[in-house]
Amino acid sequence: MTKLRNIITILFIAFACLSAAFVRAQEADDTASRLLQRVRITFNQNNEQEFYEAVEEYGNYLLKQGDISGFYLNWKNEVLYDVNHNHFYRAMRKTMAMQSDMEKRGATGEYYKTTHLQGIIYSLRGNISLARQYFEKALEQVDHAQPANLISLYMDLSNIEMDTQPQEALNHLDRAIDVIKANYSGYEYSDAIGFKVIVAFAMRDWGLVNKTFNEYMTLRKTLGEDFSTTYYNYAVICKSAADKRFDDAIKQTYELTNTTDIFKFQTEIYELAGDTVRAFESQKRYMAIKDSVNNVIMSEEMVGSATDLQHAEEQSEAANKLKRVYQWTLHIVIAVALLIGFLIYRMNRLRYMRRLQKQNRELLIARDKCHESERMKVNFLQNMSHEIRTPLNIISGYAQIISDPQTLMSDMERADMAQRITHSTHTIVRIVDELLDISGKESIHYIDKTDMVGCNDLVRQILAPYMEKASAVEIVFDPQLKECCSILMNRIEVEKILHHLLDNALKFTQQGTITFSTHYDKQDHMVCFSVTDTGCGIKEGDEEKIFEHFYKSDIYKEGIGLGLSLARRVARQLGGDVILDTSYKEGSRFILKLPKE
């Protein structure tokens, strides 16, 4: 809910900036109006290049006209565009650049714009303390004769205070409403009243919720098309919850367009209804989506840092090149007078360059290894953060419920919770086992092959426990090898590989058939074990990525992305391989190939 309110605030600020600029442009000339119209249109689209080109063209025009205030207003829209698309690192860099430009031009009256932007960025990144400081500083810097800027600042302060200090949030919102009453139409007023219903809900002041909601509905009848529907769905949900119509409130959450807000609201409604189990489930889904978004933001910030480092290296290299030019010039002058000395220097220089090139090659190799290590570390942290946190949350949540003597539940419910705790414990143990297994396999290059393994008998033994369980997925064994066919192999490692392939097929097949077959590849002289499913399949471009450490094609599925990687490594250590049959399009087909002799 907080994230969506902040996004709406961003759009409100951007709309206010663009509206103010549009009024200025109308008072100027047709060229300004045309350029600004292009900015307004591309702001609501996802074509970054076109939007940046429009902003640059309009900004250059404003500078030529000497409109410094309009120039920074246009620059502010560019930063808000980046924030709205989760490019926080890029947005902060542009804000700092804007602040430096203001200092160079002596535009002290525009300082509040960059201060306000820094507050927005910090609030969306979760640093409420810094966000509050910047918003309050912007209030000190802003010209209070400009009501639009005051409204956005008061609204932002209300946003960040809502969850922790709802009364203070209400005070800021009332100040914004006072400014709106004195300067703006019913649209802005109804928008603020709708938001006030949400603030009252956060305060759990049901009397204020009912009073403000009734005023909001009255405005809806009287204002007509001038009524703002920005917060309408949220206000209706808050009203239903205030009236203790919790089932209606839950249904109304599905009318929201933001998935994060749906589960955030459902968590609060279930808590009000006293349904702790469903509240916990909604909170878990909310955290999973939030973690996924934060991972995307973290990756974008890391890419931005890497780009800055690359630019710094390029600048350093340019300085070195310039330095070498000066050195060569000096060498040429010296060579005219001291030819013999130059030849000696030249020979020494060549030897030095060869050593330097060798060192550079070694540094490049070390850099590539460092980048690969960093990539694996990021993937590992992302997967482990989600996969271990989820079962731990389940264990913690259900343990608290079961241990609470005041919790009333049937034996069946208590047994179900105990089973979920046990399953989550097994999940954590399995993850640790996989990490230990891949760590051990990384340190060896050969596995003993001393077991005579009957191919068809091995498959039947593996499939037996799966076939005994009732399931919507049918498991079929199609042996094409002779019953007497055996190979000299490490039985335990082969079983692990086949279990990984079968578990992977079951994970991504909701219904249909999983076919396990054996056959002989005459061309490669290999015994083949294939697992074919009718699941979702592997999307184009991921055919090799799925074999990388910690890679997951679906982040919401269980696992840390080591199964296929581990299976392929062990198979290659056994002299074989694990491949994906890309010719099969009805799902996915993985084939384990092992040498016959």
Secondary structure as GFF3:
##gff-version 3
##sequence-region A 1 597
A	DSSP	alpha_helix	2	28	.	.	.	ID=ss1
A	DSSP	alpha_helix	30	43	.	.	.	ID=ss2
A	DSSP	alpha_helix	48	65	.	.	.	ID=ss3
A	DSSP	alpha_helix	68	84	.	.	.	ID=ss4
A	DSSP	alpha_helix	88	105	.	.	.	ID=ss5
A	DSSP	three_ten_helix	108	110	.	.	.	ID=ss6
A	DSSP	alpha_helix	111	124	.	.	.	ID=ss7
A	DSSP	alpha_helix	128	141	.	.	.	ID=ss8
A	DSSP	alpha_helix	147	161	.	.	.	ID=ss9
A	DSSP	alpha_helix	166	183	.	.	.	ID=ss10
A	DSSP	alpha_helix	186	203	.	.	.	ID=ss11
A	DSSP	alpha_helix	206	223	.	.	.	ID=ss12
A	DSSP	three_ten_helix	224	226	.	.	.	ID=ss13
A	DSSP	alpha_helix	232	242	.	.	.	ID=ss14
A	DSSP	alpha_helix	246	253	.	.	.	ID=ss15
A	DSSP	alpha_helix	259	273	.	.	.	ID=ss16
A	DSSP	alpha_helix	276	337	.	.	.	ID=ss17
A	DSSP	alpha_helix	339	403	.	.	.	ID=ss18
A	DSSP	alpha_helix	411	442	.	.	.	ID=ss19
A	DSSP	beta_strand	451	454	.	.	.	ID=ss20
A	DSSP	alpha_helix	455	468	.	.	.	ID=ss21
A	DSSP	beta_strand	473	479	.	.	.	ID=ss22
A	DSSP	beta_strand	486	489	.	.	.	ID=ss23
A	DSSP	alpha_helix	491	507	.	.	.	ID=ss24
A	DSSP	beta_strand	512	521	.	.	.	ID=ss25
A	DSSP	beta_strand	526	533	.	.	.	ID=ss26
A	DSSP	three_ten_helix	545	547	.	.	.	ID=ss27
A	DSSP	alpha_helix	563	573	.	.	.	ID=ss28
A	DSSP	beta_strand	577	580	.	.	.	ID=ss29
A	DSSP	beta_strand	588	595	.	.	.	ID=ss30
###
